[in-house]
Amino acid sequence: MRVVFMGTPEFSVPVLEALVAAGHDIACVYCQPPRPAGRGKKERPSPVQAKARELGLPVRHPRTLRNDDAQAEFAALNAEVAVVVAYGLILPQPVLDAPEHGCLNIHASLLPRWRGAAPIHRAIMAGDAETGICVMQMEAGLDTGPVLLREATPIGAGETTAQLHDRLSAMGARLIVEALRRLPELVPQPQPEAGVTYASKIDKAEARVDWARPAVEVDRQIRGLSPFPGAWCEIGGERVKLLRSRVAPGDGTPGQVLGGLTIACGTGAVEVLQAQRPGRRAMDADEFLRGIDLPDRLN
C-alpha cells in the first residue's frame, strides 16, 4: 500500500522498519522537528527522522498541520492509508480524511483503558496485570476511535517501563503489518463506554519516593518511572535515581535501611536492584553499595 508514516520517538522506529520490510511504499515520513540537545544545544533529529534518512525516505517535520498549506501538501501525497504511532501532533479532520483508508494509530494499551500520553508508565504504576497494543481507526477524539486489531500481553512482576516499551513496540510493528494485510476484512469495533481511563503525561513531581507508602506502590513507582524521569530519593545529599526493584520481606520505620538496598516502607519493604548517582552510569545494587555510605534511614 502507499503509506504515509507519522511518528517521532524510538518507540515508532520498529514500526517504520516493519512497514518497509513488508514492501509498503512509504510516500513520506512525518515526525517532530529536530530539538536542541546536549551541552551545545545543537539540533538533534528525532529517532524516526534519523531512521528515515538511513532508509532513504522523504521526511517532513511541520510544526503544525492546522494550516491549509500543510493539509494540501499532505493530501497531495495520495496515500491509501496513514500509520500513526507516537507522532506528537494533533491531526485535524482534513488530514484524518485525506488517505483513502484514513489514519490508523498504534496505541500501547488495551483501549479504552489508558487513553492518552503515558499508557505504558501508567499501566505499571497502577499494578495492571496485563496491557497490549490496539490498532485503531483515528477520529477527532483522544484515542476514542474504533479498534481494528488488539493483542494483550501480561506485565512481568519485575518489568520496567523500558522493558515493556520495547516489547510493545515490537508487538505494534507486527500488528500493523497484519492490519494492513487484512484491512478489507477487518471490522472496526467501537470502544466500550465503560472502563475509560486516561494516562496523563508523567509529571516530574511524581518521581520522588515516599517511603511511607506501601511497598507494592513504591515498587510500581520505581519500575513505572524507569528509565525516565526516574524515581528518586536523597542519599547523602545526592538525588539518586532508583531504576529497578522488587518487593522484599522486612518491616521497619519507613525509609529505614534494613540491609543492602532493602528499604522499609509504610507496609513491607522494597529491595532496590539498580540505582544511579548524578553524573554516573546506572549500577546494580552490589556495585552501587561499594561506592557509597548509606545512612540508617533514607529521605
C-alpha positions as CSV (number, residue, x, y, z in Angstrom):
1,M,0.0,0.0,0.0
2,R,1.0,3.6,-0.4
3,V,1.6,4.7,3.2
4,V,2.3,8.0,5.0
5,F,4.1,7.2,8.2
6,M,3.8,9.6,11.2
7,G,5.9,9.0,14.3
8,T,8.8,10.6,16.3
9,P,10.4,8.7,19.2
10,E,12.3,5.4,19.5
11,F,9.0,3.5,20.0
12,S,8.0,4.3,16.5
13,V,11.2,3.1,14.7
14,P,10.5,-0.6,14.6
15,V,7.1,0.1,13.1
16,L,8.6,2.1,10.2
17,E,11.2,-0.7,9.7
18,A,8.5,-3.3,9.6
19,L,6.4,-1.4,7.0
20,V,9.5,-1.0,4.8
21,A,10.4,-4.7,5.2
22,A,6.8,-5.7,4.3
23,G,7.2,-3.9,1.0
24,H,4.9,-1.0,1.5
25,D,5.5,2.2,-0.5
26,I,6.3,4.9,2.1
27,A,5.2,8.1,0.4
28,C,6.6,10.3,3.2
29,V,7.6,10.2,6.8
30,Y,6.3,12.9,9.2
31,C,7.9,13.5,12.5
32,Q,8.5,16.2,15.1
33,P,11.1,18.9,14.2
34,P,14.7,18.4,15.4
35,R,15.2,19.6,19.0
36,P,18.2,21.3,20.7
37,A,20.1,18.7,22.7
38,G,23.3,18.2,24.6
39,R,25.6,20.8,26.1
40,G,25.9,22.7,22.9
41,K,22.2,22.7,22.3
42,K,22.8,21.6,18.7
43,E,19.6,20.5,16.9
44,R,19.2,16.7,17.0
45,P,16.9,14.8,14.7
46,S,14.3,12.5,16.2
47,P,14.9,8.7,16.1
48,V,12.3,8.4,13.3
49,Q,13.9,11.1,11.2
50,A,17.3,9.5,11.6
51,K,16.0,6.1,10.6
52,A,14.0,7.6,7.6
53,R,17.2,9.2,6.3
54,E,19.1,5.9,6.7
55,L,16.3,4.2,4.7
56,G,16.4,6.9,2.0
57,L,12.8,8.1,2.7
58,P,11.5,11.6,2.3
59,V,10.9,13.4,5.6
60,R,8.7,16.3,6.6
61,H,8.6,17.9,10.1
62,P,6.0,20.7,10.1
63,R,5.4,22.4,13.4
64,T,1.6,22.3,12.8
65,L,-0.8,20.6,10.5
66,R,-3.6,23.1,11.1
67,N,-2.9,25.4,8.2
68,D,-4.2,25.0,4.6
69,D,-0.8,24.6,3.0
70,A,0.3,21.7,5.3
71,Q,-3.0,20.0,4.7
72,A,-2.8,20.4,1.0
73,E,0.8,19.0,0.9
74,F,-0.4,16.0,2.9
75,A,-3.4,15.3,0.6
76,A,-1.2,15.6,-2.5
77,L,0.7,12.5,-1.3
78,N,-2.3,10.5,-2.4
79,A,-1.8,7.9,0.3
80,E,-4.0,4.9,0.7
81,V,-3.5,5.0,4.5
82,A,-1.5,6.8,7.2
83,V,0.1,4.9,10.0
84,V,0.5,7.0,13.2
85,V,2.5,6.0,16.3
86,A,3.6,8.4,19.0
87,Y,3.7,11.3,16.4
88,G,3.1,14.2,18.8
89,L,0.9,16.5,16.8
90,I,-2.9,16.6,16.7
91,L,-4.3,15.6,13.3
92,P,-7.0,17.9,12.1
93,Q,-10.0,16.5,10.3
94,P,-8.8,17.3,6.8
95,V,-5.7,15.2,7.5
96,L,-7.7,12.3,9.0
97,D,-9.9,12.3,5.9
98,A,-7.2,12.6,3.3
99,P,-6.0,9.0,2.9
100,E,-8.4,6.5,1.2
101,H,-8.5,4.3,4.3
102,G,-8.0,7.1,6.8
103,C,-5.4,7.1,9.6
104,L,-4.5,4.1,11.7
105,N,-3.0,4.6,15.2
106,I,-0.9,2.1,17.1
107,H,-1.7,2.7,20.8
108,A,0.2,0.9,23.6
109,S,-2.7,-0.1,25.8
110,L,-5.9,-2.1,25.8
111,L,-8.3,0.6,24.9
112,P,-10.4,2.2,26.4
113,R,-8.0,1.8,29.4
114,W,-5.2,4.3,29.4
115,R,-6.0,6.7,26.6
116,G,-3.5,9.5,26.3
117,A,0.2,10.2,26.6
118,A,1.8,7.7,29.0
119,P,-0.1,4.4,28.8
120,I,3.0,2.2,29.5
121,H,4.1,4.1,32.6
122,R,0.5,4.3,34.0
123,A,-0.2,0.5,33.5
124,I,2.9,-0.4,35.5
125,M,2.3,2.2,38.2
126,A,-1.3,1.1,38.6
127,G,-0.3,-2.5,39.0
128,D,-2.2,-3.7,35.9
129,A,-1.8,-7.5,35.3
130,E,-1.8,-7.0,31.5
131,T,-1.6,-4.4,28.7
132,G,-1.2,-4.7,25.0
133,I,-1.5,-3.0,21.6
134,C,-4.5,-1.6,19.8
135,V,-4.6,-0.7,16.1
136,M,-7.3,2.0,16.0
137,Q,-9.0,4.0,13.3
138,M,-8.3,7.6,14.2
139,E,-11.0,10.2,14.8
140,A,-11.1,13.6,16.3
141,G,-11.3,12.5,20.0
142,L,-8.3,11.5,22.1
143,D,-7.8,7.8,21.4
144,T,-11.5,7.3,21.0
145,G,-11.7,5.6,17.6
146,P,-12.9,2.1,16.9
147,V,-10.3,-0.7,17.2
148,L,-9.3,-2.9,14.2
149,L,-6.9,-5.3,16.0
150,R,-5.8,-5.8,19.6
151,E,-3.4,-8.1,21.3
152,A,-2.9,-8.5,25.1
153,T,0.3,-9.3,26.9
154,P,1.0,-9.9,30.7
155,I,3.1,-7.4,32.5
156,G,6.0,-9.1,34.2
157,A,6.3,-8.9,38.0
158,G,9.7,-7.1,37.7
159,E,9.2,-5.4,34.4
160,T,10.2,-1.7,34.0
161,T,8.7,0.8,31.6
162,A,11.8,0.5,29.4
163,Q,11.4,-3.3,29.1
164,L,7.7,-3.2,28.4
165,H,8.2,-0.3,25.9
166,D,10.5,-2.4,23.8
167,R,8.1,-5.4,23.9
168,L,5.1,-3.3,22.9
169,S,7.0,-1.5,20.2
170,A,7.8,-4.9,18.5
171,M,4.2,-6.0,19.0
172,G,2.9,-2.9,17.4
173,A,5.2,-3.3,14.4
174,R,3.9,-6.9,13.9
175,L,0.2,-6.0,14.3
176,I,0.2,-3.0,11.9
177,V,1.7,-5.2,9.2
178,E,-1.1,-7.7,9.8
179,A,-3.7,-5.0,9.9
180,L,-2.7,-3.6,6.5
181,R,-2.7,-7.1,5.0
182,R,-6.2,-7.9,6.4
183,L,-7.6,-4.3,6.1
184,P,-10.5,-5.2,3.7
185,E,-11.8,-7.8,6.1
186,L,-11.3,-6.1,9.4
187,V,-14.5,-4.7,11.1
188,P,-13.8,-1.7,13.4
189,Q,-15.1,-2.4,16.9
190,P,-16.3,0.7,18.8
191,Q,-14.7,1.2,22.2
192,P,-17.0,0.4,25.1
193,E,-18.0,3.4,27.3
194,A,-17.2,1.5,30.5
195,G,-13.6,1.3,31.7
196,V,-12.3,4.5,30.2
197,T,-9.1,5.8,32.0
198,Y,-6.6,8.5,31.0
199,A,-2.9,8.1,31.0
200,S,-1.8,11.7,31.8
201,K,1.7,12.8,31.0
202,I,4.2,12.0,33.7
203,D,5.0,14.9,35.9
204,K,8.4,15.1,37.4
205,A,6.8,15.9,40.8
206,E,5.6,12.3,40.8
207,A,9.1,10.9,40.9
208,R,10.2,11.4,44.5
209,V,9.8,8.3,46.5
210,D,7.6,8.5,49.6
211,W,8.8,5.6,51.8
212,A,5.6,5.8,53.9
213,R,3.6,4.3,51.0
214,P,3.1,0.6,50.8
215,A,5.9,-1.4,49.4
216,V,3.9,-2.6,46.4
217,E,3.2,1.0,45.4
218,V,6.8,2.1,45.8
219,D,7.9,-0.9,43.7
220,R,5.5,0.1,40.9
221,Q,6.6,3.7,41.1
222,I,10.3,2.7,40.7
223,R,9.6,0.3,37.8
224,G,7.0,2.5,36.1
225,L,9.3,5.6,36.0
226,S,12.3,3.7,34.8
227,P,14.3,5.0,33.0
228,F,12.5,8.4,32.7
229,P,12.1,10.5,34.6
230,G,13.4,8.0,37.2
231,A,12.0,7.6,40.7
232,W,14.5,9.1,43.2
233,C,15.4,9.7,46.8
234,E,18.1,11.6,48.6
235,I,21.2,9.7,49.8
236,G,23.9,11.8,51.4
237,G,22.6,15.0,49.9
238,E,22.5,13.5,46.4
239,R,19.4,12.8,44.3
240,V,19.8,9.1,43.5
241,K,17.6,7.5,40.8
242,L,16.1,4.1,41.6
243,L,15.7,2.1,38.4
244,R,14.8,-1.5,39.2
245,S,13.3,-3.0,42.3
246,R,11.2,-5.8,43.8
247,V,9.0,-6.2,46.9
248,A,11.0,-7.9,49.6
249,P,10.4,-9.3,53.1
250,G,11.1,-7.0,56.0
251,D,9.5,-4.4,58.3
252,G,10.7,-1.2,59.9
253,T,10.2,2.5,60.1
254,P,9.5,4.0,56.6
255,G,12.9,4.8,54.9
256,Q,14.8,2.5,57.3
257,V,17.7,0.7,55.6
258,L,17.2,-3.0,56.5
259,G,20.4,-4.3,54.9
260,G,21.9,-3.8,51.5
261,L,19.5,-1.7,49.5
262,T,16.4,-3.1,51.1
263,I,14.3,-0.2,52.4
264,A,11.3,-0.4,54.8
265,C,8.1,1.2,53.5
266,G,4.8,2.0,55.2
267,T,4.0,-1.7,54.9
268,G,6.6,-4.2,53.8
269,A,9.9,-3.4,52.2
270,V,11.4,-2.8,48.7
271,E,14.8,-4.1,47.5
272,V,16.4,-1.7,45.1
273,L,18.2,-3.7,42.4
274,Q,19.7,-0.9,40.3
275,A,20.4,2.8,41.1
276,Q,22.2,5.7,39.6
277,R,24.1,8.6,41.2
278,P,24.2,12.0,39.5
279,G,26.6,12.1,36.5
280,R,27.3,8.4,36.7
281,R,26.0,5.3,34.9
282,A,23.4,3.0,36.3
283,M,24.7,0.3,38.6
284,D,23.4,-2.9,40.1
285,A,23.0,-2.8,43.8
286,D,26.2,-4.6,44.8
287,E,28.4,-2.2,42.7
288,F,26.4,0.8,43.9
289,L,26.9,0.0,47.5
290,R,30.7,-0.3,47.2
291,G,30.9,3.4,46.3
292,I,28.6,5.0,48.9
293,D,27.9,5.1,52.6
294,L,24.3,4.5,53.3
295,P,22.7,6.3,56.3
296,D,20.4,4.3,58.6
297,R,17.4,5.9,57.0
298,L,16.6,7.4,53.6
299,N,14.6,10.5,52.9
